[in-house]
Amino acid sequence: MPPGFSGGILNLKMTEDLYIKFLNNECTTEELKLIIQWIKSEALGEESKKWGFENWKSFDEGNIPGNDKKFIELFDKIQNKIDKESDKERKFQNRKSGWFTWMTRAAAILFVPLLSFFLYTVSQKDFLSTEYTQLSVDSMEVISPVGSRTVLQLSDGTEVHLNYGSKLKYPQTFTGDTREVTLVGEGYFDVAHNPDKPFIVKTKKLNIKVLGTEFNVLGYTDVDVVQTTLVKGKVVLEKKLPEGQNKTLGTLVPGQHVSYNTQTGNIKSTKGNVEKYIAWKEGKMVFDETPITEVAQQLKRKYNVDIQVKDDIKDYTYTVTFLDEPLMQILDLMTIATPVNYKVLPRKKLPDGTFSKQKIIIKRKDE
């Protein structure tokens, strides 16, 4: 039963029988005024919302006449009428026109439970009680394809750049005392300042905790190192302990780069030239005395190839900057700068009809 209506025009109660008369266009003028006043004053009250929600949960969609196509067409018409009508007062004064007429026709088909829920949903942004909202999926995930970079903005205003093949998992809306996201790969974060809600980037075995700052995080699954570079602001590094607690490792200052080995626990820190760690978001690859193995690793991620470096040249380093050059051009330049050569192997057709990644072997020129 709908809740009782207090303070109505007539000494009547908003009963289900009266509601059905309204749906069937059989109300007297006085009864219609009572229903309209109930909609205006109490339809969205706590008692009415609870009643509507309980009816919605017990609603049997099998009782809807007609097929799904008719059902969808009906609601399309309702939505079109709502969009076209802007004079709210006229809607209530003339129930023969506008969305009110369409709403009552829809309710006559779908019966009382669906009408009460419809009134509730079009009048509240949340449109569901807390109990129902908790059932919805709140987690979002963005994946930056191999060879592409992605930029997104979170609900708190934080801007995130994702590097090739990276993945970020985050909530639609941050709740609780912290703003937590999970990163696999590499991301550059420009965090919206909020002293009451720390921003936490979770990686494997390491958390990066900030209030509002700009920093870079690298934590791909195929390497045992998590790197953090602070551009400005303040960053706290926390190690994840097996028992679920976190241990503070230290605080970074602007311009500092920290590399944490997830297997050994070793930490390396340098300061200066942060450009080489963040230039990727501008499409650059900056190498400064960078080992050839690390160069190969970055090329693999960007160009989606498999690069193998022979053991006898792993001590070679490179100092060079590339700006979206083709892979083969980069490899050719490497052969000029150092005594190395490369061999491109043909791709193999797999049992499922696809082809393997392009494989490239980098070796000494005299081999």
C-alpha positions in Angstrom: 0.0 0.0 0.0 1.2 3.5 -0.7 1.8 5.6 2.5 -1.0 7.6 4.0 -1.4 11.2 2.7 -1.7 13.7 5.6 -2.9 17.2 5.1 -4.7 16.4 1.8 -7.5 18.5 0.2 -10.1 15.8 1.1 -10.3 13.6 4.1 -9.0 10.7 2.0 -6.0 8.4 2.0 -3.7 7.7 -0.9 -4.7 4.1 -1.3 -3.9 1.6 -3.9 -7.5 1.6 -5.1 -7.3 5.4 -5.6 -4.0 5.0 -7.4 -5.5 2.5 -9.8 -8.4 4.8 -10.5 -5.9 7.5 -11.4 -4.0 5.2 -13.7 -7.2 4.2 -15.5 -8.3 7.8 -15.9 -11.3 7.4 -13.6 -10.6 9.9 -10.9 -12.9 12.7 -9.9 -11.6 16.3 -9.9 -11.1 16.2 -6.2 -9.3 12.8 -6.3 -7.0 14.1 -9.0 -6.1 17.1 -6.9 -5.3 14.8 -4.0 -3.0 12.7 -6.1 -1.2 15.7 -7.7 -0.6 17.2 -4.2 0.7 13.9 -3.0 3.1 13.7 -5.9 4.3 17.3 -5.2 4.7 17.0 -1.5 5.2 13.4 -0.4 5.9 11.2 -3.4 9.7 11.6 -2.8 9.5 11.5 1.0 11.5 8.8 2.8 8.3 6.7 3.5 7.2 6.9 -0.2 10.6 6.1 -1.5 10.9 3.1 0.7 7.4 1.9 -0.5 8.3 2.5 -4.1 11.6 0.7 -3.8 10.0 -2.3 -2.1 7.4 -2.5 -4.8 10.2 -2.3 -7.4 12.1 -5.2 -5.9 8.9 -7.4 -5.9 7.8 -6.3 -9.4 7.4 -9.3 -11.8 8.4 -8.2 -15.3 6.6 -11.2 -16.6 3.3 -9.3 -16.0 4.2 -6.6 -18.6 1.9 -7.1 -21.6 3.5 -7.1 -25.1 7.0 -7.9 -26.1 10.3 -6.2 -25.4 10.1 -4.1 -28.6 6.9 -2.5 -27.5 8.2 -1.9 -24.0 11.3 -0.1 -25.4 9.2 2.0 -27.9 6.9 3.0 -25.0 9.8 4.3 -22.9 11.3 6.1 -26.0 8.1 8.0 -26.3 8.1 8.9 -22.6 11.6 10.2 -22.8 10.8 12.3 -25.9 7.9 13.8 -24.2 9.9 14.7 -21.1 12.6 16.4 -23.2 10.0 18.5 -25.1 8.1 19.8 -22.1 9.7 22.5 -20.1 6.8 24.1 -18.2 6.4 22.1 -15.0 3.3 23.9 -13.8 1.5 23.2 -17.0 2.3 19.5 -16.6 0.4 19.2 -13.3 -2.5 21.5 -14.3 -3.2 19.7 -17.6 -2.8 16.0 -17.1 -4.0 15.4 -20.7 -0.8 17.0 -22.2 2.9 16.6 -22.0 4.8 14.0 -20.2 2.2 13.6 -17.5 -0.2 12.0 -19.9 2.5 9.7 -21.3 3.6 8.8 -17.8 0.1 7.8 -16.7 -0.4 5.7 -19.9 2.9 4.0 -19.2 2.0 3.4 -15.6 -1.4 2.0 -16.7 0.5 -0.7 -18.6 3.3 -1.4 -16.2 1.1 -1.0 -13.0 1.8 0.8 -9.7 5.3 -0.5 -8.9 6.9 0.7 -12.1 5.2 4.2 -11.9 6.4 4.8 -8.3 9.9 3.8 -9.3 9.7 6.0 -12.5 8.6 9.1 -10.4 11.6 8.5 -8.1 14.2 8.0 -10.9 13.3 11.2 -12.9 13.3 13.3 -9.8 16.6 12.3 -8.2 20.1 12.3 -9.7 21.0 9.2 -7.6 17.7 7.6 -8.5 18.4 4.6 -6.3 18.5 4.1 -2.5 21.9 3.3 -0.9 20.9 -0.3 -0.7 20.5 -0.6 -4.4 23.4 1.6 -5.4 25.8 -0.7 -3.5 25.0 -3.4 -6.1 26.4 -1.3 -9.0 29.9 -1.7 -10.4 32.0 1.3 -9.3 35.4 0.2 -10.7 36.7 1.5 -14.0 39.7 0.4 -16.0 41.5 2.1 -18.8 44.1 0.3 -20.9 46.5 2.2 -23.2 47.1 0.0 -26.2 50.6 -0.9 -27.2 52.1 1.8 -29.3 49.7 4.4 -28.0 49.5 6.9 -25.2 46.3 7.8 -23.3 45.2 10.8 -21.2 42.3 10.7 -18.8 40.8 12.8 -16.0 39.6 11.3 -12.8 36.5 12.4 -10.9 38.6 14.6 -8.4 40.2 16.5 -11.3 43.5 14.5 -11.3 45.0 14.1 -14.8 46.7 10.9 -15.7 48.9 10.1 -18.8 49.3 6.4 -19.5 52.3 5.1 -21.5 52.3 2.2 -24.0 50.5 -0.9 -22.8 49.7 0.5 -19.4 46.6 -0.1 -17.3 44.9 2.0 -14.6 42.1 0.8 -12.4 40.2 3.5 -10.4 36.7 4.2 -8.9 34.1 6.3 -10.7 33.9 8.4 -7.5 36.4 8.5 -4.7 34.9 7.7 -1.3 36.4 7.2 2.1 39.5 8.9 3.5 41.8 8.2 0.5 41.9 8.3 -3.3 43.3 5.0 -4.4 44.2 3.8 -8.0 46.1 0.8 -9.2 48.7 1.1 -11.9 50.3 -1.6 -14.1 52.8 0.0 -16.5 53.8 3.6 -16.6 51.8 6.7 -15.7 52.3 10.4 -15.2 50.0 11.9 -12.5 49.1 15.6 -12.0 47.1 15.1 -8.8 44.4 17.6 -7.7 45.3 18.9 -4.2 43.2 17.7 -1.4 44.8 17.7 2.1 41.9 15.7 3.6 42.2 12.8 1.0 45.7 11.5 0.2 46.1 10.2 -3.4 47.6 6.7 -3.5 49.0 4.9 -6.5 49.3 1.2 -5.9 51.8 -0.9 -7.8 53.3 -4.3 -7.1 54.8 -4.2 -3.6 55.0 -0.4 -3.5 52.5 2.4 -2.9 53.1 6.1 -3.8 51.2 8.4 -1.5 50.7 12.2 -2.2 48.4 15.1 -1.4 48.7 17.1 -4.6 51.7 17.0 -6.9 53.1 15.9 -10.3 55.1 12.6 -10.5 55.9 9.7 -12.8 55.5 6.0 -11.8 56.9 3.0 -13.8 55.8 -0.5 -12.7 55.5 -3.0 -15.6 54.9 -6.6 -14.7 57.7 -7.9 -16.8 60.4 -6.1 -14.8 61.3 -6.3 -11.1 61.7 -2.6 -10.6 59.3 0.2 -9.7 60.5 3.7 -10.5 59.2 7.0 -9.2 60.2 10.4 -10.4 58.9 13.5 -8.5 58.5 16.7 -10.6 57.0 18.9 -8.0 55.3 18.6 -4.6 55.8 15.8 -2.1 55.7 12.0 -2.5 55.9 9.3 0.2 57.0 5.7 -0.7 55.4 2.9 1.2 56.4 -0.8 1.0 53.6 -3.3 1.1 54.2 -5.9 3.9 52.9 -9.5 3.7 50.6 -9.0 6.7 48.7 -6.2 4.8 50.4 -3.2 6.5 52.6 -0.6 4.9 56.1 0.5 5.8 57.3 4.0 4.9 60.5 3.9 2.9 61.1 7.6 2.6 60.0 11.0 1.1 61.0 12.3 -2.3 61.9 15.9 -3.0 61.3 17.6 -6.4 63.8 16.4 -9.1 64.5 13.1 -7.3 64.2 9.7 -9.0 64.0 6.5 -7.0 64.2 2.9 -8.3 63.0 0.1 -6.0 63.8 -3.5 -6.7 60.7 -5.6 -5.8 62.8 -8.8 -5.5 65.8 -7.6 -3.5 64.4 -4.6 -1.8 67.3 -2.5 -3.0 66.7 1.3 -3.5 68.6 3.6 -5.8 68.1 7.3 -5.8 69.4 10.0 -8.1 68.6 13.7 -8.5 68.4 16.0 -11.5 67.5 15.5 -15.2 63.9 14.3 -14.7 63.2 15.0 -18.3 64.4 11.6 -19.5 61.8 9.9 -17.2 58.8 12.0 -18.2 59.5 12.9 -21.9 57.5 9.9 -23.1 54.2 11.7 -22.5 55.4 14.1 -25.3 56.2 11.3 -27.6 60.0 11.4 -26.9 62.4 8.7 -25.9 65.3 10.2 -24.0 68.3 8.0 -23.3 71.2 9.3 -21.1 73.9 6.7 -20.7 71.1 4.2 -20.8 72.1 0.5 -21.0 71.2 -1.2 -24.3 68.9 -3.7 -22.5 66.8 -0.9 -21.2 66.7 0.8 -24.6 65.5 -2.5 -26.0 62.8 -2.8 -23.3 61.4 0.6 -24.2 61.4 -0.2 -27.9 59.6 -3.5 -27.2 56.7 -1.7 -25.4 56.4 1.1 -27.9 56.5 -0.9 -31.1 55.1 -4.2 -29.9 58.1 -6.3 -31.0 60.2 -8.9 -29.3 63.9 -7.7 -29.1 66.7 -10.0 -27.9 70.0 -8.5 -26.9 73.1 -10.8 -27.0 75.0 -11.1 -23.7 78.3 -9.8 -25.0 76.9 -6.3 -25.8 74.8 -5.8 -22.7 77.3 -3.3 -21.3 76.8 -0.8 -24.2 75.0 2.4 -23.4 73.3 5.1 -25.4 72.8 8.9 -25.1 70.3 10.0 -27.7 66.8 11.4 -28.0 64.2 10.0 -30.4 60.9 11.7 -31.4 58.4 9.2 -32.8 61.0 7.8 -35.3 60.2 4.5 -37.0 61.7 1.5 -35.3 64.0 0.5 -38.2 65.4 4.0 -38.4 66.2 3.9 -34.6 67.9 0.5 -35.1 69.9 1.9 -38.0 71.1 4.8 -35.9 72.2 2.4 -33.2 74.4 0.5 -35.7 76.1 3.8 -36.5 76.7 4.9 -32.9 78.0 1.5 -31.7 79.5 -1.6 -33.2 76.2 -3.5 -33.3 74.0 -5.0 -35.9 70.5 -6.3 -35.9 68.6 -9.1 -37.6 64.9 -9.2 -38.3 63.4 -12.6 -38.2 60.2 -13.5 -40.2 57.0 -13.7 -38.3 55.6 -17.2 -37.7 52.0 -18.2 -38.3 50.4 -19.6 -35.1 47.8 -22.4 -35.0 44.9 -20.0 -34.5 45.7 -18.2 -37.7 47.4 -15.1 -36.2 51.1 -14.3 -36.4 53.8 -14.0 -33.8 55.4 -10.7 -32.8 58.2 -9.5 -35.0 61.4 -10.7 -33.5 64.6 -8.7 -33.7 68.1 -9.8 -32.5 70.7 -7.2 -31.7 74.3 -8.5 -31.8 77.9 -7.5 -32.4 78.8 -6.5 -36.0 81.5 -9.1 -36.3 79.2 -12.0 -35.5 
